[in-house]
């Protein structure tokens, strides 16, 4: 493109040929048709016989410069300037040689001088416009290219220059999120260059970035109306479906594109189509066929291209094999330190691995090379949000069919001071009552603590506090403790070990008894790459009333859908107490429950600003208490919320269950428990403390 733009002086040189005769027209034809090597040889021979001929020297300099040896061309035109210091044609060629050598700042100053000498010179106006464009001063560049077009209306070189200036300015407006301005500029291009592929691709990209997915699909379809662009069109449509959450259709489109590759397909387009197909396999969690396709690309390939390594790295991220993914991203960056996929992919891998400071660094590297790039900026923003102080409040009301009622207010706060260390605080106020027994108790709980990331996969958390209970018959204070260590021992696994000291506080009667519970806790979760998951929880509790409890809960589930998240599974629960005190609280020697459940959720973290989020769980099953007859059970949990912004959300929740294990009171037959409440979360700073 630039060679076409920078050939605007050829017509001036053509008129000089008449003074030299027909012999030099052959060389001029070489220049005009882009055969710069032949032109160089031709004019070199001419100069052997006529070493001082100005026209031959000009043509030789242009041949050298347009062939790619810009510095040598600058030298040739510098010498010409010494011999012809007032010749405007020589000055124009010298100015153009500064552009070839990418000395744009010097060219800018030089063209200003030329325009002071002749502000109606088409080559000077266009040369200055192109200089401004290369300096990314697109608004001013468009002003001067329009001045050039007033001198020579419809000039194809100037129109092509204007096209690329609009493309550059449109991209600049995308970076500042001025999407409407960018769209208008691109549509102006299409008025001059109908269905221009480059412009349409930029327009489709704009629609993808601004989340106008349907418009992006339509634009890619328009690109595909030209059969030569069929694969480009299909690859873009597949990406649009993926960004819209329809990965199945994205894969179908990619398979269609792959089958459309033929002997006439360029290597570049073939690679792009193969890459999109493998990406679509990964999006659909078809990891085995994706790995097979990647192996085909890499087997016996001693110098794999970066896009191939990026595919393998992406696959390993999806499989949570972050160590292997990081190795590939480092290989990519070793070859190309400015690689977008390498820098941002590495940032994502480091974040998932728990190396948060390094993740920040990789994202910042991305933004050095790609200023204001949307994905990199969003990555940094989301990482910032995870380390920004927040406060969360909750009010709730609960009751059961044993006439127990409770009103509670809870406030929870986290204040991170670094990517490793944060301070924790929790306050809970609860009033329990029973109209039948006329008992009422008030509790105030206060916990203060901290969390510290010991290693990238090990986090220690500890809180200490006090509970104050006040009823008509007793008043007391007790120490509260909550200590846990969270470990990620292997990929897709989480292990938590903890100790928690609290008080039996289900109702006023239990609070009066001041029963202290010491809980040893184990939580273990295992995910797989084939949608199956397993969660297990074990409590061993020893109490101040000399009783002890074993509680085992395990859940096996299958992830049916990803968006919205839909899973179904089976839960099993086993409880046993050392001593049975049924007149005081539910304490069977053996309790077993099994239930099937289904859960659908749109998580608040996945919700965009000004969007609703929700969750619904329905479960039914059987419970066996001691040697009694089996009893049917049910459990319903629901949540509905609204995300006002990245910094604030509100949700209502409710739950009802008749599972006996949910009760801590005496008597379990026909028990039902209901709770509902309102929760508000507010991230009250714009940035983490350590970024202030």
PyMOL commands that set and color helices and strands:
alter all, ss='L'
color gray80, all
select helices_A, chain A and resi 2-5+10-19+22-32+36-49+54-67+70-83+88-100+104-117+122-134+138-151+156-175+179-192+197-209+213-223+227-243+247-259+267-283+287-298+306-318+322-335+340-353+356-369+374-386+508-513+660-662+689-691
alter helices_A, ss='H'
color red, helices_A
select strands_A, chain A and resi 390-400+404-416+421-434+439-455+458-471+475-487+493-503+516-527+532-543+548-561+565-577+591-602+611-625+631-645+648-657+673-683
alter strands_A, ss='S'
color yellow, strands_A
deselect
rebuild
show_as cartoon
